[in-house]
Amino acid sequence: MTSENHPTHEDHPEQNAHAETTQNGQTAAQLPPSGRVSEPDIPPTPHSYQITCKTEKDWRDKTKFWAEIGGLVFLIAYTITTIVYACITHHQWREMREQTRIQREAAINSERAWVGLDGPVTIDLLEIMPQLKVESHYSVKNFGHGPAFKVFAYGRFWSIPNLYENVAKTACNGPIEFATGTVPTVPRIRNPGPMGYTLFTNQTHPETMGSPRDPWQGAGEPNLKHFWFIGCIAYLDQFKTVHWTRFCMEPNFSPQDFNKDTPLQFCALYNDAGDGEPPK
């Protein structure tokens, strides 16, 4: 049985021509424009300025902002309160320390030695011509409750007005140096160390400013108008603290004729007491 086979391109010449072109001319097949599949339309992403904030987000941002402000205010207030409290505490601490110091010093002062004059200076002899000759005495007493060690007293008669102030200001230098063993010496002379006697409570000791064996004397002073007895007492208490008592006496008026009965009074200045360094 014989059958004829006809080529398939004869039935559709346009398609066959397109297929032949592809085979022979290596031309890619192209669909007609009406047959292309287009991509679906995707709306563009909106810009940031087109995004509107939600009400809930705004509320949270405002709450966070005011919470931070409140925290900052609290921190500032807490810092100020802490500083004020620290200042108050420091002030109270200083007051307590000062009160402790005052109480300690009061306790020490109530127990330590207090040495001073036991009455005024007494003139035993006063001659101004043909030469100046002075004999006088005074008494030193411990008025305190503790012993006084290394008591050293020194006094002098003075009659030159323009040097009186300088003599009074330096009156305690020598006694303090002897009581503390700090007397300046030359290299070949050994410092003897602290010097002086001991006075217990209510105990006295006599002192002189010119004695019969060693009077205070000098050239005659027919024009003598005024004079002073200036002295100082230095000592150590039981706490090893150095103290000094300075004294000054003068005639209570300027008589024409000075003698041993000339009344004396304490000077307006230079009757004082202190601790440590000599008075200025």
C-alpha positions in Angstrom: 0.0 0.0 0.0 1.5 3.1 -1.1 0.8 6.6 0.4 2.1 10.0 -0.4 3.6 12.2 2.2 3.3 15.9 1.5 5.5 18.4 3.4 3.7 20.2 6.2 4.9 23.6 5.2 2.7 23.7 2.2 -0.4 24.0 4.3 0.9 27.2 6.1 3.3 29.0 3.9 3.8 32.1 6.2 4.8 30.0 9.1 6.9 27.7 7.1 8.7 30.7 5.6 9.4 32.0 9.1 10.7 28.6 10.2 12.9 28.3 7.2 14.4 31.6 7.8 15.3 30.5 11.3 16.9 27.3 10.1 18.8 28.7 7.2 19.5 32.3 8.4 20.0 31.6 12.0 17.4 34.3 12.7 15.7 34.1 16.1 12.0 33.8 16.2 10.1 36.9 17.2 6.5 37.0 18.3 4.3 39.7 17.0 3.9 42.8 19.2 0.4 41.8 20.0 1.5 38.5 21.4 4.1 39.8 24.0 3.5 39.3 27.7 4.0 42.6 29.7 5.2 42.7 33.3 2.6 43.7 35.9 2.5 47.4 36.9 4.3 47.8 40.4 3.7 51.1 42.1 6.9 53.0 43.0 8.1 53.1 46.6 6.9 56.3 48.3 9.6 58.7 49.3 10.5 59.3 53.0 8.8 62.7 53.0 5.6 61.1 51.9 5.5 58.8 55.0 3.4 60.3 57.7 4.0 59.5 61.5 1.5 57.5 63.2 -0.3 59.0 66.4 1.0 56.2 68.5 4.7 56.8 67.5 4.3 60.6 68.1 3.0 59.9 71.6 5.9 57.6 72.4 8.5 60.1 71.2 7.0 62.9 73.3 6.9 60.7 76.3 10.5 59.7 75.9 11.5 63.4 75.4 9.8 64.6 78.6 11.1 61.5 80.5 14.6 62.5 79.6 14.0 66.1 80.6 12.6 65.0 83.9 15.6 62.7 84.5 17.9 65.6 83.8 16.1 67.9 86.2 16.2 65.2 88.8 19.9 64.7 88.3 20.6 68.4 88.6 18.4 68.7 91.8 20.1 65.6 93.3 23.6 67.1 92.5 22.7 70.4 94.1 21.2 68.7 97.1 24.3 66.6 97.5 26.6 69.6 97.3 24.6 71.5 99.9 24.5 68.6 102.2 28.3 68.1 101.8 28.8 71.8 102.7 26.6 71.6 105.7 28.3 68.4 106.8 31.7 70.0 106.4 30.7 73.0 108.3 29.3 70.9 111.1 32.6 68.9 111.1 34.6 72.0 111.4 32.5 73.3 114.3 32.8 69.9 116.0 36.6 70.0 115.6 36.7 73.6 116.9 34.6 72.6 119.9 36.9 69.6 120.5 39.9 71.8 120.3 38.4 74.4 122.7 37.4 71.6 125.2 40.9 70.1 125.0 42.6 73.4 125.5 40.2 74.2 128.4 41.1 70.9 130.0 44.8 71.5 129.5 44.6 75.1 130.8 42.7 73.9 133.9 45.5 71.4 134.7 48.7 73.2 133.6 51.0 75.6 135.3 50.4 79.4 135.4 53.3 81.4 136.5 53.3 85.1 137.1 54.1 87.9 139.5 53.0 87.4 143.1 52.5 91.1 143.7 54.2 94.3 142.4 57.9 95.1 142.2 59.3 96.5 145.4 62.0 99.2 145.3 64.7 98.6 148.0 67.1 101.3 146.9 66.9 104.1 144.2 69.7 106.6 143.9 70.2 108.8 140.8 73.3 110.8 141.9 76.3 110.8 142.0 75.6 107.5 140.2 72.5 105.5 139.4 72.0 102.6 141.7 68.9 100.5 141.9 68.0 97.5 144.1 64.6 95.9 143.9 62.9 92.5 144.3 59.7 90.7 143.3 58.2 87.2 143.7 57.2 84.6 141.1 54.4 82.2 141.8 52.8 79.2 140.2 49.0 79.9 140.2 48.1 76.8 138.2 47.3 73.2 139.0 50.3 71.5 137.4 54.1 71.9 138.0 56.2 74.4 136.1 59.6 73.4 134.8 62.6 75.3 133.7 61.3 78.6 135.2 63.5 81.4 134.1 62.8 85.0 135.1 64.6 88.1 134.1 63.9 91.8 134.7 65.7 95.1 134.3 65.5 98.8 135.2 65.2 101.1 132.3 65.2 104.9 132.1 65.7 105.9 128.4 62.2 106.8 126.9 63.0 106.4 123.2 64.2 102.8 123.7 61.6 101.7 126.2 59.3 100.1 123.6 62.0 98.1 122.0 63.2 96.8 125.3 59.6 95.8 126.3 59.0 93.9 123.0 62.2 91.8 123.3 62.0 91.2 127.1 60.9 87.5 126.7 63.5 86.5 124.1 66.2 85.7 126.6 64.1 83.9 129.2 62.5 81.7 126.5 65.9 80.8 125.0 67.2 79.8 128.5 64.1 77.8 129.4 64.1 75.9 126.1 67.9 75.5 125.8 68.1 77.5 122.6 70.6 80.2 123.6 72.8 81.2 120.7 76.4 80.2 121.3 79.7 80.5 119.4 81.3 77.3 118.0 83.7 76.9 120.9 81.1 77.3 123.7 78.8 74.4 124.4 75.1 75.1 124.8 74.2 74.3 128.5 70.6 73.2 127.5 67.4 74.2 129.2 67.9 76.1 132.5 65.6 77.1 135.3 63.9 75.9 138.5 60.7 74.0 139.2 57.6 75.5 140.8 54.8 73.4 142.1 51.2 74.6 142.7 51.1 77.8 144.9 54.9 77.7 145.3 56.8 81.0 145.1 60.3 82.0 144.3 62.1 85.3 145.0 63.7 87.3 142.2 65.7 90.5 142.1 66.4 93.4 139.7 69.5 94.6 141.4 70.5 93.2 144.7 72.8 94.5 147.5 75.6 92.3 146.2 74.9 93.1 142.5 72.9 96.4 142.2 71.7 97.8 139.0 74.0 100.7 138.5 75.3 103.2 135.9 76.2 106.8 135.4 74.3 109.4 137.4 71.1 110.7 135.9 70.3 114.1 137.4 67.6 114.8 134.7 65.7 111.5 135.3 62.1 112.0 134.5 60.7 108.5 134.3 61.7 104.8 134.5 60.3 101.3 134.1 60.8 97.9 135.5 60.5 95.5 132.6 60.7 91.7 132.8 59.5 88.3 131.6 59.1 84.8 133.1 59.4 81.8 130.8 58.6 78.2 131.8 57.5 74.8 130.6 54.3 73.0 131.8 53.9 69.2 132.3 52.8 68.9 128.7 56.2 70.3 127.5 54.7 73.5 126.2 56.6 76.7 126.6 54.8 79.7 128.2 55.7 83.2 129.0 54.5 86.0 131.2 55.6 89.6 130.5 55.3 92.4 133.1 56.0 96.1 133.2 55.8 98.6 136.1 56.4 102.4 136.2 55.8 105.3 138.6 52.2 106.3 138.8 53.3 109.9 138.4 56.6 111.8 137.7 57.8 113.2 141.0 60.7 115.7 141.2 62.6 113.4 143.6 62.8 109.7 142.9 63.5 107.4 145.9 62.7 103.9 147.1 59.2 105.0 148.3 58.2 106.1 144.8 54.8 104.4 144.2 54.6 102.0 141.2 51.8 100.9 139.0 51.5 98.4 136.1 52.1 99.9 132.7 49.2 100.2 130.3 51.0 97.9 127.9 53.3 94.9 128.1 51.6 93.0 130.9 50.4 89.9 129.1 51.0 86.1 128.8 51.2 83.7 125.9 52.5 80.4 124.5 55.3 79.4 122.2 57.0 82.2 120.3 58.1 85.4 122.1 55.6 88.3 122.0 56.0 90.9 119.2 
